Amino acid sequence: QVQVVESGGGLVQAGGSLRLSCAASGSIGRINVMGWYHQAPGKQRELVAEITPGGITNYDDSVKGRFTISRASAKNTVYLQMNSLNPEDTGVYYCKAEDFNPTLLRRAYGWGQGTQVTVSS
């Protein structure tokens, strides 16, 4: 069971920046795609950005040009640099890690507990 822990959330004024961190551990194989999801109050959890082990990224249109997802060389840590934040970005940000075992052909997913981001005007 892969363990996922997020950090870096907080309170920031509109136009400000935050950097979120996500660390995955306990993999039985290798960590493949890792992504960040946003859940605004009363809304569904939605994908914000994801990154493959090779560095291929995918962003939701709402954050393109503002957010940047990156991956550490260890491949078990990802970051989300959030710039030009607005109140609509407020919510809980969850990190998801895909754990793939190539021998057993088993795919598992781990979710973090989330980190709160609040953007005030």
SULCOR-V271150 format. One record per residue. N is the residue number from 1. RES is the residue in one small letter. OMEGA is omega as a letter, one per 30 degrees, with the letter a starting at -180 (999 if undefined). D_LAST is the distance of its C-alpha to the last C-alpha in Angstrom with 2 decimals. Layout:
N,RES,OMEGA,D_LAST
N,RES,OMEGA,D_LAST
//
This chain:
1,q,a,39.82
2,v,l,37.10
3,q,a,34.54
4,v,a,30.92
5,v,l,28.38
6,e,l,24.75
7,s,l,22.71
8,g,l,19.80
9,g,l,16.83
10,g,l,14.30
11,l,a,10.85
12,v,l,8.89
13,q,l,5.82
14,a,a,5.32
15,g,a,8.86
16,g,a,10.37
17,s,l,13.43
18,l,l,15.34
19,r,l,19.00
20,l,l,20.49
21,s,l,24.20
22,c,l,26.73
23,a,l,30.32
24,a,a,33.10
25,s,l,36.45
26,g,a,39.63
27,s,l,40.36
28,i,l,43.87
29,g,l,43.89
30,r,l,41.23
31,i,l,37.53
32,n,a,36.99
33,v,l,33.75
34,m,a,30.58
35,g,l,27.27
36,w,l,23.70
37,y,a,22.55
38,h,l,19.25
39,q,l,19.26
40,a,l,16.35
41,p,l,16.92
42,g,a,19.93
43,k,l,20.59
44,q,l,23.26
45,r,a,23.13
46,e,l,23.01
47,l,l,24.18
48,v,a,21.74
49,a,l,24.30
50,e,a,27.80
51,i,l,30.43
52,t,l,34.21
53,p,l,36.47
54,g,l,37.41
55,g,l,33.90
56,i,a,33.43
57,t,l,29.82
58,n,a,28.26
59,y,l,24.66
60,d,a,22.95
61,d,a,22.28
62,s,a,18.55
63,v,l,18.31
64,k,a,21.18
65,g,a,20.62
66,r,a,17.51
67,f,l,19.03
68,t,l,22.45
69,i,l,24.71
70,s,a,27.62
71,r,l,30.57
72,a,a,32.38
73,s,l,36.08
74,a,l,36.99
75,k,l,35.61
76,n,l,34.36
77,t,l,30.92
78,v,a,28.07
79,y,l,24.70
80,l,l,21.53
81,q,a,19.75
82,m,l,16.23
83,n,l,14.80
84,s,a,12.15
85,l,l,10.07
86,n,a,7.80
87,p,l,6.78
88,e,l,10.47
89,d,a,11.67
90,t,l,11.07
91,g,l,14.58
92,v,l,17.81
93,y,a,19.40
94,y,l,23.17
95,c,l,25.80
96,k,l,29.07
97,a,l,32.28
98,e,a,35.48
99,d,a,38.62
100,f,l,41.76
101,n,a,45.29
102,p,l,47.54
103,t,a,50.72
104,l,a,49.99
105,l,a,47.92
106,r,l,45.38
107,r,l,41.69
108,a,a,39.28
109,y,l,35.54
110,g,l,33.45
111,w,l,29.94
112,g,l,27.83
113,q,l,26.22
114,g,l,22.71
115,t,a,19.88
116,q,l,16.53
117,v,l,13.37
118,t,l,10.03
119,v,a,6.84
120,s,l,3.77
121,s,999,0.00
//
